[in-house]
Amino acid sequence: MSFRSLFKDSLFLTFLMILASSITACSGNEEKKSQVSIDGAAVGFPISLAVAEEYGKVKPEAKVSVASSGTGGGFSKFCNGDIDIAGASRTIRDEEIKKCQSKNIQFVELPVALDGIAVIANRKNNFVKCLTIKELGKIWGGKSDGKILAWNQVNPKFPNEKLKLYAPSSDTGTFDYMTQAVTGKAKNGRTDYTATQNQNLLVQGVSGDETALGYVGISYYIQNQEKLNLVAVESLTGKCEKPVPVDNVIKNIYTPLSRPLFIYVSKKSLDTKPAVKEFVDFYLENSWKWVDSVGYVALPDEAYLKVKQKFATGETGTKFKKAKPGEPITNFI
């Protein structure tokens, strides 16, 4: 075989390798465009999971991944451009907005359900019937670290028994919202408590410790109510209220511990990945069907209509950062 022939064969082989590489790259890009990724809050995670499963029945070819690394973890990935949708149990923070902006990531903020933070005590606790916001602030405020360690320090009518606290970790949306609601500052929470992102572990802790107090998303209480006492909270009207029945959450009666749950959708993903828009359309049209069954509270009907309109217009940015506890959700969509 001549050198010229070898040279031609070599060129042809190189051409085939480049062509194969190009086809693989194109195939990979198309595959990425058909994928939808969600990560974020543990609270609200069951809603996204239920929607993804039902969407898969309608579109078997769909590739939707749903994970739960906490609200803070979800926003970190979202603002880095690693995921399409962030699930959140609080509004996005200023520093997270700045990180998104640094990566040229705009977002559409969409409330998808309501939640009530349930204050829980051990089943054998027969003295904690209702706590005021001031008492909750005394329990969970940062100034109480190492100081408020017994029940009678919260209220002299309570027994002189050790106060053991269980709550979500400080990088969760539930911690931020609770701390903001009872102290006025999201960064003002105490640190000397048993913390975890797994709210099922919080339930186990409170149910196994007679002097314990904690708080979890409403779904975790509903799933374990036979093990726990649900503590009422003095609302803004001065009445002791509970998040169950859930109408108390819908009607803003259980305040200030009722809150919206969100998904934040990347505008870039919407513009470049048709699969993301198709999935979110399905989410907003159908999620209400499964919200109650997974332990959360459906939005009022008019709120769902406004959310769908907002998504259709592609309005970016946050309005809910201005919301105060007890204000109707529809004021901020």
Summary of the structure (lengths in Angstrom):
residues: 333
radius of gyration: 24.2
end to end distance: 74.7
largest distance: 101.7
contacts: 1106
relative contact order: 0.17
helix: 47%
strand: 21%
